Amino acid sequence: MSGKYDDIITLPHHISSKRPQMSIHDRAAQFSPFAALTGYDGAVKETARLTHKRMELNEDTLNILDIKFHIILEHLREEPVISLTYFVADERKEGGSYVTVTGRVIKADTFKGQITLEGKGVIPLGDIIDIDGDIFNEVF
């Protein structure tokens, strides 16, 4: 064999006595891709994230929700467990999403137009599109 590097090929690998040896993870990081546009990936993901438009409820649905809210007011002392589906506006884009939560009714305020569920917080009545629970079985 007479190659260009024959004189050094058999020498032992050099290990510095002054500097600690770099870990494999750190060595690999040197060759990771460079992100020239910082935040670009996040912007693309944000643009691709889907939101929903707020639904406009018809008169019949609004009447049913009103009846259900009055039933909740009648049973408020019993702290009924209900499920609410309501609209949550997106903080960054136009639109939002619909969320369903289930919890015990702590407070229902007709003046402020909101209902409070234990551990779920305050939900504006104008954002609610559906109310469900056992207390409605007699009527619906």
C-alpha positions in Angstrom: 0.0 0.0 0.0 1.4 3.3 -0.9 -1.2 5.9 -0.3 -1.1 9.6 0.5 -1.8 9.1 4.2 0.1 5.9 4.9 2.5 7.7 7.3 -0.3 8.8 9.7 -3.0 6.2 9.2 -1.6 4.0 12.0 -1.1 6.7 14.6 -3.4 6.8 17.6 -6.2 9.3 17.7 -5.2 12.6 19.4 -6.9 13.4 22.8 -6.2 16.9 24.2 -4.8 17.1 27.7 -6.0 20.7 28.0 -9.6 20.6 26.8 -12.4 18.1 27.7 -13.6 15.9 24.9 -16.8 17.1 23.2 -19.9 14.9 23.6 -21.4 13.2 20.6 -24.5 15.3 21.0 -22.5 18.6 20.9 -20.5 17.4 17.9 -23.7 16.6 16.1 -25.1 20.0 16.9 -22.3 21.6 14.8 -23.8 20.1 11.7 -27.5 20.8 12.5 -29.4 22.9 9.9 -29.1 26.6 10.2 -32.4 28.5 10.5 -31.7 31.8 8.7 -35.2 33.0 9.1 -35.8 32.9 12.9 -39.5 32.4 13.7 -40.4 31.5 10.1 -41.4 27.9 11.0 -43.7 29.2 13.8 -45.3 31.7 11.5 -46.0 29.0 8.9 -47.6 26.7 11.6 -49.7 29.6 12.9 -51.0 30.4 9.4 -51.8 26.7 8.9 -53.7 26.4 12.2 -57.4 26.3 11.5 -60.0 28.3 13.3 -63.8 28.2 13.0 -66.2 31.1 12.5 -68.7 31.9 15.2 -72.1 30.3 14.4 -75.1 32.4 14.1 -77.9 30.7 16.0 -81.5 30.7 14.7 -84.5 31.9 16.6 -85.6 28.3 17.6 -82.2 27.4 19.0 -82.0 30.7 21.0 -85.5 30.0 22.5 -84.4 26.5 23.5 -81.2 27.9 25.1 -83.3 30.4 27.0 -85.7 27.7 28.3 -82.7 25.6 29.4 -81.2 28.6 31.2 -84.4 29.2 33.1 -84.5 25.6 34.1 -80.9 26.0 35.4 -82.1 29.0 37.4 -84.9 27.0 38.9 -82.5 24.2 40.0 -79.6 26.4 41.0 -79.7 25.4 44.7 -79.2 21.8 43.7 -76.0 22.8 41.8 -76.9 20.7 38.7 -74.2 19.1 36.5 -74.5 20.3 32.9 -72.5 20.3 29.7 -72.0 23.5 27.8 -70.7 23.9 24.3 -69.5 27.4 23.7 -67.3 29.5 21.4 -63.8 30.5 22.5 -62.3 33.3 20.4 -58.8 32.8 19.2 -56.2 35.2 20.7 -54.1 35.5 17.5 -56.4 35.0 14.5 -59.9 35.7 13.4 -62.3 33.0 14.5 -61.9 30.5 17.3 -63.0 27.1 18.4 -65.9 25.4 20.1 -65.3 23.8 23.4 -67.5 21.5 25.5 -67.1 21.4 29.3 -69.0 19.6 32.0 -69.3 20.8 35.5 -71.5 21.8 38.5 -73.3 25.1 38.1 -72.2 27.4 40.9 -73.8 30.6 39.8 -76.0 31.9 37.0 -76.2 35.6 36.5 -78.9 37.0 34.2 -77.8 40.6 34.7 -74.2 39.9 33.6 -75.3 37.2 31.2 -72.9 34.5 32.4 -72.9 31.2 34.0 -70.2 29.8 36.3 -69.2 26.2 36.5 -67.1 24.8 39.3 -63.5 24.5 38.2 -64.3 25.7 34.7 -64.7 29.4 35.2 -67.2 32.0 33.9 -68.8 31.4 30.5 -70.7 34.2 28.7 -74.3 33.2 27.7 -73.8 34.8 24.3 -71.0 32.3 23.5 -73.1 29.2 24.4 -74.5 27.2 21.5 -75.7 24.1 23.4 -76.6 23.1 27.0 -77.1 19.5 28.0 -77.7 17.7 31.3 -80.0 15.4 33.3 -82.2 18.3 34.6 -83.5 18.8 31.0 -84.8 15.2 30.7 -88.3 16.1 31.8 -88.8 18.9 29.4 -86.8 17.8 26.3 
